[in-house]
């Protein structure tokens, strides 16, 4: 990769026995990826921190991150303890991606955390990791044997959370933000937050998250992409879709092949059949071209150069196509490593 290109990370769910997940984390390191990011949804996947711990003892270089955990199903003191333990196994390689919660609390019958509480608890988490004390209810809590601060990356979509990421985050994670103008629009809120807190822009690591697929013929692959479009588009704000010229809405019950949360796909083949009449070829094309990291090897290399100029420090990729299987991130990693000539 050239100097201008962002670092490349990979998001993979811990969806199989942990030894296989750890094997995939090791493979990511061997293939030249800079970081690996594991989502956290307790009813769908294995425990994220346990998977990262096993990956930590099998690797030497790659950064290990949550993408993302939440402060609803996991108390900040619990996250602090887990992060400290990971830091002991992989010093300098741990990153905490934290969000307000969607799948994990939703599938457990819990609500997402409110913005004010989220901001407060991020502060508690940072203080605990640094060895300080915080007031939790009527208790003064201190983390025993802290290792030291751990970078906190805030997953942000709306203006208020984006500004908070600029104020308090070591990094910001933006999802489905590759459309022309949209990334810059989001980052403007981040920079406003940074300025209000007296911080420089280079203090905040910008992480863009995008589904990826190596495709030599976009038109012939459109049908494969339709479940992903049905998966992501209903949860994107209309004003963000407008940056890509998309004004269609996708409503109705969760189609066959999807998990109950509507955010994850359990059977891709069934989902393709279900989405054929829901997502048109034209809509699939426009969405993928705007929000996904898709194309030939030459096209992807060009896109990385453009993303670097747009301010992205790390691009985290996840399979655009595939069911809940470790095989799909593995194949995607092999494809992208070869296409982008990642340093190993």
C-alpha positions in Angstrom: 0.0 0.0 0.0 1.2 3.5 -0.7 1.8 6.2 1.9 -1.4 8.0 1.1 -3.7 5.0 1.8 -5.5 4.5 5.1 -4.7 1.5 7.3 -7.0 -1.4 6.6 -8.9 -3.2 9.4 -11.4 -6.0 9.2 -14.7 -6.5 11.1 -15.6 -10.1 11.8 -18.3 -11.5 14.1 -17.4 -14.1 16.6 -20.0 -16.4 15.0 -18.2 -19.8 15.3 -16.3 -21.6 18.1 -13.6 -19.3 19.5 -10.6 -21.3 18.2 -11.9 -20.7 14.6 -12.4 -17.0 15.4 -8.8 -16.8 16.8 -7.5 -18.5 13.7 -9.2 -15.8 11.6 -7.7 -13.1 13.7 -4.2 -14.6 13.2 -4.9 -14.9 9.4 -5.8 -11.2 9.3 -2.4 -10.4 10.8 -0.6 -12.7 8.4 -2.4 -11.2 5.4 -1.3 -7.6 6.4 -4.4 -6.1 8.0 -3.6 -3.5 10.6 -6.6 -4.2 13.0 -9.4 -6.6 13.6 -12.8 -5.4 15.0 -15.3 -7.7 16.7 -19.0 -6.7 17.2 -20.7 -7.4 20.5 -24.2 -9.0 20.5 -24.5 -11.7 23.1 -27.5 -13.6 21.8 -26.1 -13.9 18.2 -22.4 -14.5 18.7 -19.8 -15.7 21.1 -18.4 -13.3 23.8 -16.5 -10.6 22.1 -13.9 -10.1 24.8 -13.2 -13.8 25.1 -12.6 -14.0 21.4 -10.3 -11.0 21.4 -8.4 -12.5 24.3 -7.7 -15.8 22.5 -6.8 -13.7 19.4 -4.4 -11.7 21.6 -2.4 -14.7 22.7 -2.1 -16.0 19.1 -0.9 -12.7 17.5 1.9 -10.3 17.9 1.2 -7.2 15.9 -2.4 -6.6 14.9 -4.6 -4.2 16.9 -7.6 -5.8 18.6 -10.9 -3.8 18.9 -14.5 -4.0 19.8 -16.9 -2.7 17.0 -18.8 -2.0 19.0 -19.6 -2.8 22.6 -22.2 -0.9 24.5 -22.9 0.5 27.9 -26.3 -1.1 28.4 -25.7 -4.9 28.4 -22.2 -4.2 29.8 -21.6 -1.8 32.7 -18.7 0.5 32.3 -16.9 -1.2 35.2 -17.3 -4.5 33.4 -15.9 -3.1 30.2 -13.0 -1.5 32.1 -12.1 -4.8 33.6 -12.3 -6.6 30.3 -10.2 -4.0 28.6 -7.6 -4.1 31.3 -7.3 -7.8 30.9 -6.9 -7.5 27.2 -4.2 -4.9 27.6 -2.3 -7.3 29.8 -2.4 -9.9 27.0 -1.7 -7.4 24.2 0.0 -4.2 25.4 -0.6 -1.3 23.2 -2.8 -3.2 20.8 -6.3 -2.8 22.3 -9.0 -0.3 21.2 -12.5 0.0 22.6 -15.2 0.8 20.1 -18.3 1.9 22.0 -21.8 2.8 20.9 -25.2 3.6 22.3 -26.3 0.0 21.6 -28.8 -1.5 19.1 -28.7 -5.2 18.5 -27.3 -6.3 21.9 -29.8 -4.5 24.1 -32.6 -4.7 21.6 -32.5 -8.5 21.4 -32.4 -8.7 25.2 -35.5 -6.5 25.6 -33.5 -3.5 26.7 -33.5 0.1 25.4 -30.5 1.9 24.0 -28.8 4.3 26.4 -29.8 7.9 26.3 -27.3 10.4 25.0 -26.6 12.2 28.3 -26.0 8.9 30.1 -23.8 7.6 27.3 -21.6 10.7 27.6 -21.4 10.4 31.4 -20.6 6.7 31.3 -17.9 7.1 28.6 -16.3 9.5 31.1 -16.6 6.9 33.9 -15.0 4.3 31.6 -12.1 6.5 30.7 -11.5 7.4 34.4 -11.6 3.8 35.5 -9.1 2.7 32.9 -6.7 5.5 33.9 -6.8 4.4 37.5 -9.1 7.1 38.9 -12.2 6.8 41.0 -15.8 7.4 39.9 -19.1 7.6 41.7 -21.4 4.8 40.7 -24.7 5.1 42.6 -23.6 5.5 46.2 -20.2 3.8 45.7 -16.8 5.2 44.9 -15.4 2.7 42.4 -11.8 2.1 41.5 -10.4 -0.4 39.1 -7.8 -2.5 40.9 -4.4 -3.0 39.0 -5.2 -0.7 36.1 -2.8 -1.0 33.1 -3.4 2.5 32.0 -5.6 4.4 29.5 -7.1 2.5 26.5 -8.1 4.3 23.3 -11.8 4.8 23.1 -13.5 5.0 19.7 -17.0 6.4 19.7 -19.4 5.0 17.1 -21.3 8.1 16.0 -24.1 8.9 13.4 -26.0 11.9 14.5 -24.6 15.4 15.0 -24.6 15.4 18.8 -22.8 12.1 19.1 -20.3 13.1 16.3 -19.5 16.3 18.2 -19.1 14.3 21.4 -16.6 12.0 19.6 -14.6 15.1 18.7 -14.7 16.3 22.3 -14.0 13.1 24.1 -13.0 10.2 21.7 -9.6 9.0 20.8 -11.3 8.1 17.5 -14.6 8.2 15.8 -16.2 5.3 13.9 -18.5 6.3 11.0 -20.6 3.7 9.3 -22.0 3.8 5.7 -20.5 7.3 5.2 -18.5 6.9 2.0 -21.0 8.8 -0.2 -19.6 11.9 -1.8 -19.9 14.8 0.7 -21.4 12.7 3.5 -18.1 11.9 5.2 -17.1 15.5 5.1 -20.5 16.5 6.5 -20.1 14.1 9.4 -16.5 15.1 10.1 -17.4 18.7 10.3 -19.4 17.9 13.4 -16.4 16.0 14.8 -14.1 18.9 14.2 -16.6 21.3 15.8 -16.6 19.1 18.9 -12.8 19.0 18.9 -12.5 22.7 18.6 -14.9 23.3 21.5 -12.7 21.0 23.7 -9.5 22.7 22.6 -8.3 19.6 20.7 -6.5 19.3 17.4 -7.9 17.3 14.5 -4.9 15.0 14.4 -5.7 13.9 18.0 -8.8 12.0 16.6 -8.4 8.8 14.6 -11.1 8.7 11.8 -12.3 5.2 11.2 -14.7 4.5 8.3 -16.6 1.3 8.4 -17.9 -0.1 5.1 -19.1 -3.5 3.6 -16.6 -4.7 1.0 -16.5 -7.0 -2.0 -14.0 -7.6 -4.8 -16.1 -7.5 -7.9 -14.8 -7.6 -11.5 -18.4 -7.1 -12.9 -20.7 -5.0 -10.7 -23.8 -5.6 -12.9 -23.6 -9.4 -12.7 -23.1 -9.3 -8.9 -26.1 -6.9 -8.1 -28.4 -9.7 -7.0 -25.9 -10.9 -4.4 -25.9 -7.4 -2.8 -29.6 -7.0 -2.4 -29.8 -8.5 1.2 -27.2 -6.1 2.3 -29.1 -3.1 0.9 -32.3 -4.3 2.6 -30.2 -4.8 5.8 -28.6 -1.3 5.9 -30.8 1.2 4.1 -33.9 1.2 6.5 -31.6 2.3 9.3 -29.9 5.1 7.4 -31.4 8.6 7.9 -33.0 10.1 4.9 -30.7 13.1 4.9 -27.7 10.8 4.6 -29.2 8.8 1.8 -29.9 12.0 0.0 -26.1 12.5 -0.4 -26.2 9.5 -2.7 -29.4 10.6 -4.5 -31.4 7.8 -2.8 -34.9 8.8 -1.7 -36.6 5.3 -1.7 -37.7 3.8 1.6 -37.7 0.1 2.5 -40.4 -0.8 5.0 -42.4 -3.8 6.1 -41.6 -6.9 8.2 -38.2 -8.4 8.4 -37.8 -10.7 5.4 -37.0 -14.4 5.6 -33.3 -15.1 6.1 -32.8 -12.2 8.5 -32.3 -12.2 12.2 -35.2 -10.8 14.3 -33.3 -7.6 14.9 -33.4 -6.9 11.1 -29.7 -6.0 11.3 -28.1 -9.3 10.6 -28.6 -12.0 8.0 -28.8 -15.7 9.1 -29.2 -17.3 5.6 -28.0 -15.3 2.6 -29.5 -17.6 -0.1 -33.0 -17.3 1.5 -32.5 -13.5 1.9 -31.6 -13.1 -1.7 -34.9 -14.7 -2.8 -36.8 -12.6 -0.3 -35.1 -9.3 -1.4 -35.5 -9.8 -5.2 -38.9 -8.1 -5.1 -37.9 -5.6 -2.4 -34.7 -4.1 -3.8 -34.4 -3.2 -7.5 -31.2 -3.7 -9.5 -31.0 0.1 -9.9 -31.4 0.7 -6.1 -28.8 -2.0 -5.4 -26.3 -0.4 -7.8 -26.8 3.1 -6.5 -26.5 2.1 -2.8 -23.4 -0.1 -3.4 -21.6 2.6 -5.4 -22.3 5.2 -2.7 -21.8 3.3 0.5 -19.8 0.2 -0.1 -16.1 -0.6 -0.8 -16.7 -2.5 -4.0 -15.0 -2.9 -7.3 -12.0 -4.4 -9.1 -8.5 -4.4 -7.6 -7.6 -1.2 -9.5 -10.9 0.5 -8.5 -10.3 -0.4 -4.8 -6.8 1.0 -4.8 -8.1 4.2 -6.3 -10.8 4.4 -3.7 -8.3 4.0 -0.9 -6.3 6.9 -2.2 -9.5 9.0 -2.3 -10.4 8.1 1.2 -7.0 9.1 2.5 -7.5 12.6 1.0 -10.9 12.7 2.6 -9.4 12.3 6.1 -9.9 8.6 6.8 -7.1 7.1 8.8 -8.5 3.5 8.9 -11.0 1.7 6.7 -12.6 -1.2 8.4 -14.2 -3.6 6.0 -16.8 -6.3 6.5 -18.2 -8.8 4.0 -20.9 -7.2 1.8 -22.0 -10.7 0.8 -22.3 -13.7 3.0 -24.2 -15.4 5.8 -23.3 -15.8 9.5 -20.1 -17.8 8.9 -16.4 -17.3 9.5 -15.7 -18.4 6.0 -16.9 -15.1 4.5 -14.6 -12.7 6.4 -11.8 -15.1 5.7 -12.4 -15.2 1.9 -12.8 -11.4 1.8 -9.5 -10.9 3.7 -7.7 -13.2 1.2 -9.3 -11.4 -1.8 -8.5 -7.9 -0.5 -5.0 -8.7 0.7 -4.1 -9.9 -2.8 -5.9 -7.2 -4.6 -4.4 -4.4 -2.6 -1.0 -6.0 -2.1 -1.0 -5.5 1.6 2.4 -5.6 3.3 2.8 -8.9 5.2 
